[in-house]
Amino acid sequence: MTAVFDAATLANRATSALRAYDPGHDLPALRKRFGAVLSELGSNENPLGPSPQATRAATRVLEDIWRYPDPLGAALKQRLSGELGVPASAITLGNGSHELLMLLAQCFADAEHPVVHSQYGFAVFPIAAAAAGAPAIRVPALPADHPSAPYGHDLQAIAAAVTPATRIVYLANPNNPTGTWFTDAELETFLEKVSAETLVVVDEAYHEYVDAAGLSTALHLLGRFPNLIVTRTFSKAYALAGLRIGYMLSHPSVAAVAERLRESFNVNGVALAAAEAALGDHEHRARVREANHRDRAWLAEELTARGLRVLPSQTNFLLVDLGRDAAEFEKHLFEAGVIVRPMGGYGLPHTVRISIGSRAELKRLLENLP
């Protein structure tokens, strides 16, 4: 009798230890089921949508989709260079910042050179380590009752976990899924403690939403610390999630190494055009920031008034600690067409992450709270 073929038995050790990424509910099916009343508050999308300039730019280049895109993304790099004050040689483009985080591990980590990350850091960090065959050292997060950063990065503990063999430290500021952050001064102190031969990657996917005192960007420290790397995305504040485009800022020598493994034509032509145009629309970006700041504060106040514990956030979402298993809470909202994201996969089964959607979506959430 022929044995049943199962490729899982052939997977390497690192892949065998992983679970496939869980994208949540089947949203296309739910859109058909609930129609316009569906409140999609689980994916941290921008309810204002992209800049009209970005949409027009994307539409124009559709006529040329039969041609390969610029493999260097030169025009977008020049725009980023001008906006951020960094040389184009310090910029690496990616199919979302996810790809860049993976690429860094593939370039620099291996079985002898581990990766260090926080307990509740972005889910891609341990996946990147596994893809590179590198050990992932998970450092316990700050306690739940921490006054300013519950479940946040414990930078002192992370620094203590770094050894001469550590090749990469992954940080997220602000962090997904907790929404918490650390200040510029705290990052500077951390960098001073870590060896220059350890790459410190600060993922700033939510950078455009921050407004806390003492928090700006790690970019200011790039010139002083050549081992510092910053990753960002166009998926959140720029609302180009469907086009998958991000970028990395680093010492030019880091970018040069990344180019050796970067997939050719990894960013499509429509994404390149839309991102370049989006960068130039400062007014739209300001509207997005203002709306998120207003509605984030409003929703936090409304949820707190209903007896829920809302963690501090510098992102476009709130993490809500229910103090009990979130499954029934999430199921109740789902039946009403309100989608939130339970965080059991992150080891926080008593929490849900709620995106700052439109005011109408947020009102439907509040009206249907269990």
Solvent accessible surface area in square Angstrom, and as a share of the most:
residue,aa,sasa,rsa
1,M,240,1.07
2,T,124,0.72
3,A,88,0.69
4,V,138,0.79
5,F,158,0.66
6,D,74,0.38
7,A,58,0.45
8,A,70,0.54
9,T,108,0.63
10,L,130,0.65
11,A,40,0.31
12,N,99,0.51
13,R,219,0.80
14,A,28,0.22
15,T,71,0.41
16,S,71,0.46
17,A,88,0.68
18,L,66,0.33
19,R,189,0.69
20,A,98,0.76
21,Y,145,0.55
22,D,92,0.48
23,P,93,0.58
24,G,34,0.33
25,H,69,0.31
26,D,91,0.47
27,L,28,0.14
28,P,82,0.52
29,A,48,0.37
30,L,13,0.07
31,R,112,0.41
32,K,180,0.76
33,R,136,0.50
34,F,37,0.15
35,G,40,0.39
36,A,103,0.80
37,V,81,0.46
38,L,12,0.06
39,S,0,0.00
40,E,40,0.18
41,L,0,0.00
42,G,5,0.05
43,S,41,0.27
44,N,2,0.01
45,E,74,0.33
46,N,13,0.07
47,P,63,0.40
48,L,78,0.39
49,G,19,0.19
50,P,51,0.32
51,S,2,0.02
52,P,70,0.44
53,Q,75,0.33
54,A,1,0.01
55,T,71,0.41
56,R,133,0.49
57,A,7,0.06
58,A,16,0.12
59,T,78,0.46
60,R,159,0.58
61,V,43,0.25
62,L,89,0.44
63,E,147,0.66
64,D,79,0.41
65,I,118,0.60
66,W,179,0.63
67,R,146,0.53
68,Y,173,0.66
69,P,28,0.17
70,D,64,0.33
71,P,61,0.39
72,L,106,0.53
73,G,4,0.03
74,A,48,0.38
75,A,60,0.46
76,L,3,0.01
77,K,28,0.12
78,Q,116,0.52
79,R,96,0.35
80,L,0,0.00
81,S,23,0.15
82,G,68,0.65
83,E,59,0.26
84,L,43,0.21
85,G,69,0.66
86,V,18,0.10
87,P,78,0.49
88,A,31,0.24
89,S,70,0.45
90,A,5,0.04
91,I,3,0.02
92,T,0,0.00
93,L,8,0.04
94,G,0,0.00
95,N,58,0.30
96,G,0,0.00
97,S,10,0.06
98,H,69,0.31
99,E,38,0.17
100,L,0,0.00
101,L,0,0.00
102,M,35,0.16
103,L,7,0.04
104,L,0,0.00
105,A,0,0.00
106,Q,82,0.36
107,C,30,0.18
108,F,38,0.16
109,A,7,0.05
110,D,56,0.29
111,A,66,0.51
112,E,121,0.54
113,H,46,0.21
114,P,21,0.13
115,V,0,0.00
116,V,0,0.00
117,H,8,0.04
118,S,2,0.01
119,Q,51,0.23
120,Y,24,0.09
121,G,6,0.06
122,F,44,0.18
123,A,35,0.27
124,V,6,0.04
125,F,0,0.00
126,P,45,0.28
127,I,42,0.21
128,A,0,0.00
129,A,0,0.00
130,A,18,0.14
131,A,52,0.40
132,A,22,0.17
133,G,39,0.38
134,A,9,0.07
135,P,58,0.36
136,A,45,0.35
137,I,71,0.36
138,R,146,0.53
139,V,6,0.04
140,P,94,0.59
141,A,17,0.13
142,L,32,0.16
143,P,76,0.48
144,A,40,0.31
145,D,116,0.60
146,H,50,0.23
147,P,128,0.81
148,S,66,0.43
149,A,8,0.06
150,P,4,0.02
151,Y,17,0.06
152,G,0,0.00
153,H,16,0.07
154,D,36,0.19
155,L,22,0.11
156,Q,138,0.61
157,A,34,0.26
158,I,1,0.00
159,A,19,0.15
160,A,87,0.67
161,A,30,0.23
162,V,27,0.15
163,T,67,0.39
164,P,139,0.87
165,A,42,0.33
166,T,3,0.02
167,R,71,0.26
168,I,0,0.00
169,V,0,0.00
170,Y,0,0.00
171,L,0,0.00
172,A,3,0.03
173,N,10,0.05
174,P,2,0.01
175,N,2,0.01
176,N,18,0.09
177,P,0,0.00
178,T,0,0.00
179,G,0,0.00
180,T,2,0.01
181,W,58,0.20
182,F,10,0.04
183,T,39,0.23
184,D,42,0.22
185,A,68,0.53
186,E,85,0.38
187,L,4,0.02
188,E,54,0.24
189,T,67,0.39
190,F,4,0.01
191,L,4,0.02
192,E,99,0.44
193,K,121,0.51
194,V,13,0.08
195,S,57,0.37
196,A,78,0.60
197,E,144,0.65
198,T,2,0.01
199,L,18,0.09
200,V,0,0.00
201,V,0,0.00
202,V,0,0.00
203,D,7,0.04
204,E,5,0.02
205,A,11,0.09
206,Y,5,0.02
207,H,40,0.18
208,E,20,0.09
209,Y,6,0.02
210,V,9,0.05
211,D,56,0.29
212,A,21,0.17
213,A,99,0.77
214,G,50,0.48
215,L,18,0.09
216,S,40,0.26
217,T,14,0.08
218,A,4,0.03
219,L,25,0.12
220,H,133,0.60
221,L,23,0.11
222,L,27,0.13
223,G,81,0.78
224,R,130,0.47
225,F,23,0.10
226,P,71,0.44
227,N,8,0.04
228,L,0,0.00
229,I,0,0.00
230,V,0,0.00
231,T,0,0.00
232,R,7,0.03
233,T,7,0.04
234,F,0,0.00
235,S,8,0.05
236,K,38,0.16
237,A,2,0.02
238,Y,16,0.06
239,A,19,0.15
240,L,11,0.05
241,A,37,0.29
242,G,76,0.73
243,L,44,0.22
244,R,89,0.32
245,I,0,0.00
246,G,0,0.00
247,Y,3,0.01
248,M,1,0.00
249,L,0,0.00
250,S,3,0.02
251,H,80,0.36
252,P,54,0.34
253,S,61,0.40
254,V,10,0.06
255,A,6,0.05
256,A,58,0.45
257,V,35,0.20
258,A,0,0.00
259,E,66,0.30
260,R,194,0.71
261,L,98,0.49
262,R,37,0.14
263,E,120,0.54
264,S,83,0.54
265,F,79,0.33
266,N,17,0.09
267,V,7,0.04
268,N,61,0.31
269,G,29,0.28
270,V,23,0.13
271,A,0,0.00
272,L,20,0.10
273,A,20,0.16
274,A,1,0.00
275,A,0,0.00
276,E,53,0.24
277,A,19,0.15
278,A,4,0.03
279,L,5,0.03
280,G,30,0.29
281,D,13,0.07
282,H,97,0.43
283,E,126,0.56
284,H,16,0.07
285,R,51,0.19
286,A,58,0.45
287,R,116,0.42
288,V,5,0.03
289,R,100,0.36
290,E,114,0.51
291,A,12,0.09
292,N,10,0.05
293,H,93,0.41
294,R,125,0.46
295,D,9,0.05
296,R,15,0.05
297,A,57,0.44
298,W,56,0.20
299,L,0,0.00
300,A,26,0.20
301,E,122,0.55
302,E,46,0.20
303,L,0,0.00
304,T,80,0.46
305,A,84,0.65
306,R,117,0.43
307,G,69,0.66
308,L,33,0.17
309,R,97,0.36
310,V,28,0.16
311,L,3,0.01
312,P,52,0.33
313,S,12,0.08
314,Q,11,0.05
315,T,0,0.00
316,N,2,0.01
317,F,0,0.00
318,L,3,0.02
319,L,0,0.00
320,V,0,0.00
321,D,14,0.07
322,L,22,0.11
323,G,68,0.65
324,R,117,0.43
325,D,89,0.46
326,A,2,0.01
327,A,58,0.45
328,E,120,0.54
329,F,3,0.01
330,E,22,0.10
331,K,114,0.48
332,H,88,0.39
333,L,0,0.00
334,F,34,0.14
335,E,96,0.43
336,A,38,0.30
337,G,0,0.00
338,V,1,0.00
339,I,10,0.05
340,V,2,0.01
341,R,42,0.15
342,P,51,0.32
343,M,5,0.02
344,G,38,0.37
345,G,59,0.57
346,Y,42,0.16
347,G,44,0.43
348,L,1,0.00
349,P,69,0.43
350,H,49,0.22
351,T,0,0.00
352,V,0,0.00
353,R,14,0.05
354,I,0,0.00
355,S,2,0.01
356,I,4,0.02
357,G,5,0.05
358,S,41,0.27
359,R,79,0.29
360,A,57,0.44
361,E,30,0.13
362,L,0,0.00
363,K,97,0.41
364,R,61,0.22
365,L,0,0.00
366,L,18,0.09
367,E,135,0.61
368,N,45,0.23
369,L,33,0.16
370,P,83,0.52
